[in-house]
């Protein structure tokens, strides 16, 4: 089971890296540009335990650098946090997000919502997403949403919500 999780995380990271590199080929105005390997990209990760427990920022950096891209990573991560909290300037993590945006210009911001919120409370998900995207665009960066996956079979929340791993994954994909 641990090997399957590690392979899943590696695959997800690889896909995230490929998506990031593909995103680098387009500017915000939709013009096609070849990614520059002589530029240092500033990438900001905002998310919770799905991002930090798997150390996706470090995995992403490794994949990008293996492909010849220079990447600096900034992260504000905290277990169970929602985008609404990350966008709240009165919340301690929201203050960290605000400070990060004020301290540098980012090229890309990878955004991850709490794992169940997009399905269970879509209005709050979209409220938080709009708030974060507004901050991202004000900074001049490109927002990239990173959807999580269904929880492991047997977890209490799956049973309580009458989900399976597969149905939760599909519901999350539809919400994004």
C-alpha positions as CSV (number, residue, x, y, z in Angstrom):
1,X,0.0,0.0,0.0
2,X,2.9,2.4,0.8
3,X,4.5,1.7,-2.6
4,X,1.3,2.3,-4.4
5,X,0.9,5.7,-2.6
6,X,4.5,6.6,-3.4
7,X,4.0,5.7,-7.1
8,X,0.7,7.7,-7.1
9,X,2.4,10.7,-5.6
10,X,5.3,10.5,-8.1
11,X,2.9,10.2,-11.0
12,X,0.8,13.1,-9.8
13,X,4.0,15.2,-9.4
14,X,5.2,14.2,-12.8
15,X,1.8,15.2,-14.3
16,X,1.9,18.5,-12.3
17,X,5.4,19.1,-13.7
18,X,4.3,18.4,-17.2
19,X,1.3,20.7,-16.9
20,X,3.5,23.4,-15.4
21,X,6.0,23.2,-18.2
22,X,3.2,23.2,-20.8
23,X,1.7,26.2,-19.0
24,X,5.1,28.0,-19.3
25,X,4.7,27.9,-23.0
26,X,1.8,30.3,-23.0
27,X,1.8,33.8,-21.7
28,X,-1.3,35.3,-20.0
29,X,-2.5,36.9,-23.2
30,X,-2.6,33.6,-25.0
31,X,0.4,34.1,-27.2
32,X,2.6,31.1,-27.7
33,X,6.1,31.4,-26.2
34,X,8.8,28.9,-25.9
35,X,9.8,28.4,-22.3
36,X,13.0,30.0,-21.3
37,X,15.6,27.8,-19.7
38,X,17.8,30.8,-18.9
39,X,15.1,32.3,-16.7
40,X,14.5,31.6,-13.1
41,X,10.8,30.9,-12.5
42,X,9.2,31.9,-9.2
43,X,6.6,29.3,-8.2
44,X,4.3,29.7,-5.2
45,X,2.4,26.7,-3.7
46,X,-0.7,27.4,-1.6
47,X,-2.3,24.3,-0.1
48,X,-2.7,21.9,2.8
49,X,-1.6,18.4,3.7
50,X,-2.1,16.9,0.3
51,X,0.6,19.3,-0.8
52,X,3.0,19.3,2.2
53,X,2.8,15.6,3.3
54,X,3.8,14.5,-0.2
55,X,6.3,17.4,-0.5
56,X,5.0,18.3,-3.9
57,X,6.9,21.6,-4.0
58,X,10.3,19.7,-3.7
59,X,9.2,17.0,-6.2
60,X,8.0,19.7,-8.7
61,X,11.3,21.6,-8.3
62,X,13.3,18.4,-8.9
63,X,11.3,17.5,-12.1
64,X,11.5,21.0,-13.4
65,X,15.3,21.2,-12.8
66,X,15.8,17.7,-14.4
67,X,14.2,19.2,-17.5
68,X,16.6,22.2,-17.4
69,X,14.4,24.8,-15.8
70,X,15.6,27.0,-12.9
71,X,12.8,27.2,-10.2
72,X,12.5,29.0,-6.9
73,X,9.8,27.7,-4.7
74,X,7.8,29.6,-2.0
75,X,5.1,27.7,-0.1
76,X,2.4,28.5,2.4
77,X,0.9,25.2,3.5
78,X,-1.2,24.0,6.5
79,X,-3.2,20.9,7.1
80,X,-7.0,21.2,6.6
81,X,-6.8,24.8,5.4
82,X,-9.2,26.2,2.9
83,X,-8.7,28.8,0.2
84,X,-11.0,31.1,2.1
85,X,-8.7,30.9,5.1
86,X,-5.6,31.4,2.9
87,X,-7.2,34.5,1.4
88,X,-8.2,36.0,4.7
89,X,-5.8,38.7,5.8
90,X,-6.8,38.2,9.4
91,X,-5.9,34.5,9.4
92,X,-2.2,33.8,10.3
93,X,-1.7,31.7,7.1
94,X,-3.6,34.4,5.1
95,X,-1.1,36.9,6.5
96,X,1.7,34.7,5.2
97,X,0.1,34.5,1.7
98,X,-0.3,38.3,1.7
99,X,3.3,38.8,2.8
100,X,4.6,36.4,0.1
101,X,2.7,38.3,-2.6
102,X,4.0,41.6,-1.3
103,X,7.6,40.3,-1.2
104,X,8.1,39.1,-4.8
105,X,6.5,38.7,-8.2
106,X,5.6,35.1,-9.0
107,X,5.4,33.5,-12.4
108,X,3.0,30.7,-11.3
109,X,0.9,30.0,-8.3
110,X,-0.2,26.4,-7.6
111,X,-3.4,26.4,-5.7
112,X,-4.9,23.5,-3.7
113,X,-8.2,23.6,-1.9
114,X,-9.1,21.5,1.1
115,X,-9.9,18.0,-0.2
116,X,-13.7,17.8,0.3
117,X,-14.7,21.5,0.1
118,X,-15.2,21.7,-3.7
119,X,-17.9,19.0,-3.5
120,X,-19.4,19.6,-0.1
121,X,-19.5,23.4,-0.2
122,X,-18.9,24.6,-3.8
123,X,-20.0,28.2,-3.0
124,X,-17.2,28.5,-0.4
125,X,-14.8,26.8,-2.7
126,X,-15.5,29.3,-5.5
127,X,-15.5,32.3,-3.1
128,X,-12.0,31.2,-1.9
129,X,-10.8,30.5,-5.4
130,X,-11.9,33.9,-6.7
131,X,-10.2,35.6,-3.8
132,X,-6.9,33.8,-4.3
133,X,-7.0,34.2,-8.1
134,X,-7.6,38.0,-7.6
135,X,-4.4,38.1,-5.5
136,X,-2.5,35.9,-8.0
137,X,-3.4,38.1,-10.9
138,X,-2.7,41.3,-9.0
139,X,0.8,39.9,-8.5
140,X,1.1,39.2,-12.3
141,X,1.3,35.5,-11.9
142,X,-0.6,32.6,-13.6
143,X,-3.0,30.7,-11.3
144,X,-2.9,26.9,-11.6
145,X,-5.4,24.8,-9.7
146,X,-4.4,21.4,-8.5
147,X,-7.3,19.1,-7.7
148,X,-6.9,16.5,-5.0
149,X,-8.0,12.9,-5.3
150,X,-10.4,10.7,-3.5
151,X,-9.5,9.5,0.0
152,X,-8.4,5.9,0.6
153,X,-11.0,3.2,0.8
154,X,-12.1,2.6,4.4
155,X,-11.7,6.2,5.6
156,X,-14.5,7.3,7.8
157,X,-15.4,10.3,5.8
158,X,-15.9,8.2,2.7
159,X,-18.4,6.0,4.5
160,X,-20.2,8.9,6.1
161,X,-20.7,10.6,2.8
162,X,-21.4,7.4,1.0
163,X,-18.5,7.9,-1.4
164,X,-15.9,5.5,-2.7
165,X,-12.4,6.5,-3.6
166,X,-13.5,6.6,-7.3
167,X,-16.8,8.5,-6.8
168,X,-15.0,11.1,-4.6
169,X,-12.3,11.5,-7.3
170,X,-14.9,12.0,-10.0
171,X,-16.9,14.5,-7.9
172,X,-13.7,16.5,-7.2
173,X,-12.8,16.5,-10.9
174,X,-16.2,17.8,-11.8
175,X,-16.1,20.5,-9.2
176,X,-12.8,21.9,-10.5
